[in-house]
Amino acid sequence: MSYDADVIVIGAGLAGLAATAELVDAGRTVILLDQEPEQSMGGQAFWSFGGLFFVNSPEQRRLRIKDSHALALQDWMGTAAFDRPEDEWPRKWAEAYVDFAAGEKRAWLHGQGVRFFPVVGWAERGGYDARGHGNSVPRFHITWGTGPGLVEPFERRVRAGVARGLVQLKFRHRATGLSRSAGTVDTVTGEILEPSGILRGQASSRTVTGAFELRAQAVIVTSGGIGGNHDLVRANWPERLGRPPERMVSGVPAHVDGRMLGIAEEAGAHLINRDRMWHYTEGIQNWNPIWDNHGIRILPGPSSLWLDARGKRLPVPLFPGFDTLGTLEHIMKTGHDHTWFVLDQKIIGKEFALSGSEQNPDLTGRSVKDVIGRARADVPGPVKAFMDNGVDFVVEKDLGSLVRGMNALTKEPLIDEAELRREIVARDREIINPFTKDLQVMAIRGARNYLGDRLIRTAAPHRILDPKAGPLIAVRLNILTRKSLGGLETDLSSRVLTEGGDPLEGVYAAGEAAGFGGGGVHGYRSLEGTFLGGCLFSGRTAGRAAAKAVG
């Protein structure tokens, strides 16, 4: 029987590159397919902030953060809240991933030239009890070079495989079917799309110019999730998160459409936890979009006053940066799709970061000088650009003008100036006293006990209505689509399973297509910094397992 390669990998994102790199190291021949043009190699990881979850890292220890495997596993399990029969493999993947994050993960990446920003971020702080959701300590490590810096070593390894004659890159090849011979899935069929010279992330042509059929001993599916397909997001939206949003902005391009998940399911794969998903509540419309309906996420510090569409503060502990899906659930039960941050220039200058490699040119460009310049600026350049040009931003000197600007951005005037003033004044009274009953004020002071937050992420407590801290700023926040937390069920060798629990012979899956491992390694919620790492861990596992199987 004749094969075109030992293994076919469908999807040239980070998981696909990691799998292909491992296959190359094992001396296997690979065909790497992707429907997008070559300039989009690296997929969504390229656009990312490069955040990675490590446990007890040197960076943590230098900042006197006491972390441990036991604490990280407690946090993961409390966050995931696994409670379904189909969570058997996701739970095993979670245990394996925490082992990886507390073990060889950092050394493995460091050996490939990946370096990390010295200040560790504290994402998803939770705010419940010790066994509940959230990171007990800071664990969010930013890659020096952000997303491109993380993609780089894996792309380099793959291109070395091309030079050795082990890898064929077939871009503009869109898979449409998986089929089998003698009981094993070994054939990938699809369409060849016309060449495209668009820039990375822009919409490419869907004009079909031909067809293909390729055969291999194994197929690895690394095609991503559903975040660009808003109809599919709404179709899978869980009742526990309230009604689906009428309007969302996209954190990923439209080609992240979930088509390959359906194709794998038709071939016999078991798709589980499709109602588990991860969308952000701090989305803003990109004033300089790359793809249609392009949204950017604000990575906020803890000080902004978070209000619902009518100007009422969100309940405890739904503060900025504490519980993404808890906040999403609350918002979707208010009857409105948007919320507001109200803050001042002192807060925005210290606490606002924007997610994405293109929004962080200093970190992406590995420029120490520019990083220092950002820290010294009143407002970082990318954030100032949104203040000046972003349609979701209102900047005014007084509260009355701010409220009028906020109401001008919505279909009806929902914010009452007098009520909002009472809310802010009440909060400001708590700030001037070292004692407080306001748990957000407690959280701000608690954050500043951590050196990393005190240095670069949390403004000194002050009154929002203090003219010296102005001007006042309001930011309309949109729901931002991003990740699928469910996916193709896989065992610990990344073999795709059937509904009956048996391996679908010849098929492996990794990355978001596999729920970052097992069909849902995160359970219901994420601890952040775990999506890129999940792509790397599951991609590496799939590549090594497939290499062994076809050897």
N, C-alpha and C positions, 0 to 999 in steps of 0.2 A: 504494500500500500504506500503510495507516494504522498509526502507531506511538503508543504511550502516552507514550514519552519517547525521547530520543536514546540513553540508556544506562541499564541496570538494574544496580545494585550490590547484591550479595547478601552481607550481613554488615556491621553497623554498629560494628565494632571499629575500632582505630586505622588499619589499612590501608584499610578501607572509607571512613572519614572522610577520610583523606588523598587517596584517589582521587576522592571526590566533591568535595572542595574544589578540586582541580585542574580538574575538569570545569566547576564553577561559574565559576572564573576565565576559562575559555575560552568561557563563555556557552552551554554545553550544558544541556539539560534532563535531569534524573536522577530515577529512582525508587530510593530506598534502602530495601531490605527487611531485616528481621531478625525471627527467630522469638520473640525476647524482648521484653518491654515497653520503653517508651521510657526508663524510669529506668535501664536497663542500657546505654544508649548509651556507647560507648567500650570495651565488652567487657573483655577481660582486662587491657588496658593500664591501666585505672582502678585495678586492685588492685596494680599493680606498684610496685617501689621507684623506678622512673624512671631506671634506669641506662642510660647511653649511651656508646658506644665512639667516642672522638675520637682523632685522631692529631696530635701536636704542637700541642696547644691552648694558649691563654693560661694556663689553669689548670695545665697540666703545666709550662709554662715558669716560672711563678712558683714552683713547688716544685722547680725545677732538675732536672726530668725531661727527659732528652734522648731524644726520640722522632723518628721519621722515617717517611716512606712506605715506604722500602725495608725498615726493621725491621718495620713492621706487616705488610707483605706476606709477609715471611719467616715471621713468627709465624702468620699466617692459613694459609698453605699447609702449614706444618709441623703445624698443628693439624688442618686439614681432611683431610689425607692422601688426597686424591682418587686413586682407583685403578680406576674403572669406566668403561666406554665411555660410559655415560649421564651422566658427570660433565663432559661438554663444556660444557654451558650453565651448570651450577653454578660451574664454574671461572671462566667469563667474568663471571658475576655477582659472584663473590668479588673479582676484579680491579677491577670497576667500583665495588663497595662500598667497598673500601679507598681508591680514588680519592676517593669521596664523603666518607668519614670524614676524610681528610687534606685535603680541599678545602672545598667550599661548605657542608657539612652544618651546622657550628656557626653560621655566619653566617646561613644560611637560617632556622634555628630562632630565633636571637637576634633576627632581624628581625620575628618573630612574637610577641616578648615572652617567650620561654623563657629562663630564667636557670639557673645551675648552682651547686651547692655548691662552695666553693673547694678542698676537700680531695679529691683524686682517689684512688679506691680501686684496690687491686691484686688483681684476681680471677684465678682460673685461672693460678697461677704456674708450673705445669709441673713443673719439677724434673728434667728430662731434659737432653739436649744442646741446643745453640744452635739447631739446625734442627728440633727436636721440638716437642711440644705446649706451649702456654702463652704468656702475655704476658711479654715480656722486661722491660717497664716498666709502671707503673700507667697504666691507660687508662679506668677505670670512673668516669664522671662522673655524679653524682646530680643529677637535675632538681630545682631549687628548687620544691617543690610536689609532688614525686614523680609517680606515675602521673597523678593528676588534673591536675597542672600541665602535663603533656605533652599530654593529651587536649584540654585547654581551648581552645587556639587553633584546632585543627582542627574541633572542635564549633562554635566561634563562626563559622568560615568557612562551614560547612554550614548553620547556622541563618540566616546572612545570605542564603544561596542560597534558603532557604525563603521568606524575606521578599521576595525579588525574584521569586518565582514560578517559579524554576528547579528546585527540589527538592521532591519529594513524599516524606514520611517514612511508610513503611508498616510499623509494628511489628506483632508477632503474625502475621506472614505467613511461613509456613514453606515454602520451596521444596521441591518433590518431583520436578520434572522439567525438563529442558532439551530443546527440540526446534527444528527448523529449517524454514525456508521457502527454496526456491530455493538450497539449498546452504549457507546461512548460519544459524547458531544465533541465533535472534531471539525465542524465546518461552520464558517462564518460567511454569510452572504450579505450583500448590501449594495449601496449606490455610490457612485463616484460623482462628487459635486464639482462644478466648474472652479478653476483657480480663482483665488481672491487675494487682492493686495490690500485689504482693509487693515487698519491699525488694530493692535491687540485689544480685544474686548468689544470692538464694534461689530454690528450685525453683518454677517457674511451671506453671500448669495446661497439660495437653496435650489438653484438650477441644476438638474441632474444631467450628466453628460455620458454616463455609462453605468455598468454594473460590475460587481466582482464576486468571486467565490474563492475563499482561501481555506486551507486545511492545515491542522496542526494537532499534535497529540494532546494539547491542553489549551484552554482558553481562560484568561483572567479578565474579569469585568471590573473596570475601574472608571466607570462613566459618570460618576457624580450623582447628585440628587435632583430635587424638583423645584428648587427655589426660584427659578426663572419662569416657571409655568404657574401663574397665579390661579388659573382655573383648577389645576390639580391640587394646589395648596388648599384652596377652599373646599374641594371635594373631600380631602382627607382631614379637614379641620375638626378637632375633637370637641365634643360638647363641654368638656371640663374647662375649656378656654373661652366659653361664651360663644356668641355668634361670630362668624367669619367677618373680617373687615371688608367694608365696601371698597375702600381705597388702600392700597399699599404701595410703597416704593420698593425698588428691586436692588438688593445687595449683590446680585449676580446677573450676568447677561442672560438673554432669552434662551440661548442654546442649552442652558442647564435645565432641561425640560423633562427629565425622568423617562424618556422613551425606552432606554435600554433596560430599565427595570421591568417594564412590561414585556419586552422581548425575552428576557431571561425567565420570567414567570411563565410565559407561553411554552418555553422549552422544558418546564418542569421544576424550576426553582421555587423555593418557598420564600415569599416576601412577607416579613413580619413587622409589627409595630409601625405600620404606615401612618398612624395617627399621632405619633410622637415627632415633634418638630421643634425647631429652635429659631425664633424670629425675634428681632430686637425692637425695643419700644422707643429708642432715642434716635430714630432715623430722620435725616434732613435731606431735602432735595439738593442734589449736586448742582451748583450754579454753573459748572463747566463739565457737563455730562460726557461720559464715554459711550455708554450704552443707553438704550431707551429707558426712561423712567428711573434713571440712575440715582440711588440713594447712598448716603454715607452715614455711618454710625458715629455719634458722639461717644467718646470714652470719658465719662464725667467723673470728677472728684465728688466728694460727699456734700458740698455746701449749697448747691442750687436748690431753690424751693420748687418742689415738683407739684404741679397743680393739674387737676382734671380739666376737661373742656369748659367747665363752668367756674373754674377758679378755686375749687376746694382742694386742700392739700391731700395728697394720697395717704392712705393709712400706714401705720407702723407695720413692718419695717421696710416699706417700699420707698426707700431712699435711693438716690442715684448710685448705681453700682452694687446693689445688694441682692436683688432677686429678679432676674429678667422675666422668667415665665410667671412668677407670682404677680408681677406688675402687669404683664400682658393679660392675664386672667381678669384682674381688676378692671383694667381699661375696657375690655370688651363687654363687661357687664354694666358699663355706664351709659351705653347707648350712643357713644361717640368713638371715632377712630383715633382722635388726636389728644395729646396732652400738652402741657407747657412747662418749660423751665423758666423761672424768673430769677434773675441774678443781677450782678453788676460787673463793671469792667475789672475790678480787682479779682473777682472770682473767676471770670472767664479767662483772664490772662494766666492764672496759675493752674486752673483745674480742667480746662477743656483740651483734650487731645482728640484727633480725628482718626478713625480706623482706616487703614489702607496704606499701601506702600507709596502711592502717588501723593498722599496728603502729609507725608513725613519725609521730605526730601533730605533732611539732615541725617536721619537714621538710615534711610535707604541708600544714600550716597556715602555712608560711613565717614561723615565729616565731623570730627571732634569740634572743630572751630564753629560749625553751624549749630551743633547741639548746645554749645556754651552760649552762642548768640540767641538761640531760642529761650534758654533759661533766663537770660537777661532782659529780653524784650517785654514790654508792657503787655502785648498780646502777640502770640506767635503768628507769623505771616499767613499760613494756611487758614487759621481761625479768623484772622482779620479780613481775609478775602471773603469769607462767608458773612461776616458782619456787614461788609460793604455791598455784597452782591447777592447773598442768599435770600430767596423768597420767604423763608421761614423765620427770618430774623427781624426783630423790631428793636431799634436803639433810640432811646429818648432821654432827655435830661430830667423829666418829671413824671410822676406816676400817672397823672391824668392823660398825658400824651401817649404814654406807653399803652394804657388800656385802650385808647382809641385806635392805636395801631394794631393791637391784638385783635380787636373786634373787626377790623377791616379785612383780616385774613380769613374770616370764617363766614359761612352763609348767613348767620344771624349773630347779633351781638350778645354773646353768652357771658361775658365777664363784667361784673359790677364793680366799679371803681371803689366805692365805699367799703364793700365787703373784702376786696383784695387788700385794701389799705389796712383794715383791721387785722387780716391774717398776717401781713408782713410786720406790722407794728408789734403784734403779740410775740412773734418770733424774735424780733429785735430786742424786746425787753429782756428775754431770756439770755441773750448774748452778753449783756453788760454785767451779769452776775456770775460768779464762779460756780454757783449751784444752779440746777435746772431740772425741770420735769419734762423738757422737750427732748425726746430720744434722738432726734436728728442732731441737735446741738451736742448731746453726749457723744454721738458717733463722730462728729467733726473733731471733738477734743480727743477722742480715742484714736482716730486716724493719725493725729499729729504726735502721738506717742511713738509711732513708727517713723524712723529716720527718713526712709524713702519717701513717704507721704509728706512729711514736714518739709523736705528739701524741694520737691518738684511737683507735688500733686494736690496739696491741700492748702488753701488760703488761710491766713490767720483769721480767727473768728472776729467778725465785725458786723455792724448794722448794715443791712442791705440798703436802707434809706439814707445812709450817711452820704452827703454830697461829695465828700472827698473820695469815696469809693466808686463814684459814677463814671460814665452815665449808666442808667438802668438798661437792662437788656431782657427781652422775652424771646424765647425760641419755641416755635411750634414744632412738636415732635410727632413723627409719623411712624406707623408700623413698617418695619423694614424686613423683607423676606431674606432668609439666609440658608439654613441648613435643615436637611432631613435627619432625624435621629434614628429612624427605623431603616430597614433595608433587607438585603438578601441574607437569609440565615446561613451562617458558616460555623464550622467547627474550629478548633484551635489550630488547624492547619490551613485555614482559609478555604477549605473545600465547601462549595455551595451544597446545601442540603435540600432534599425534597420535603414535601409536606409530611411524609411518613418518617422523616428523620434520617433517611439514608443519603449518602453522598450522590449528587448528580454527577455521574462519572465524567471526568474531563473538565469540569468547570470550577473555577475559583473566583473569589470576589474580594475586593479590598477598597478602603477609603469610604467615602460617603455612600457609595452604592451598597456597601455591606453594613451600613449604620456604624462605620468606623470600626467594625469588628463584631462578628457574631449576629448581626442584624439589629444592633442597638446597644452598644457598649455603655452609653450614657444613661440608659433608662429614660426617665422623664425629664431630666435636667442635666445641664453641663456645668462643670467647674471652670470652664474657659481655659484657653491655651491647650485644649485637648483635641481639637479638630485636626490641626496640622500634624500633631504627634500621632493621632489615630491613623491618619493617612500613611505616615511613615512606618508605623509598627505593623499595621495590617498589610501594607504593600510589601514590606520586607518579608513578612511571614509567607505571603502568597507566592512571592518569587522563589523563595528557598524551597517551599513545599513542592511547587510545580517543577522546579529544577530536579529535585530528587525523584519525583514521580516519572519524569520522562527520561531519566538517565539510563 
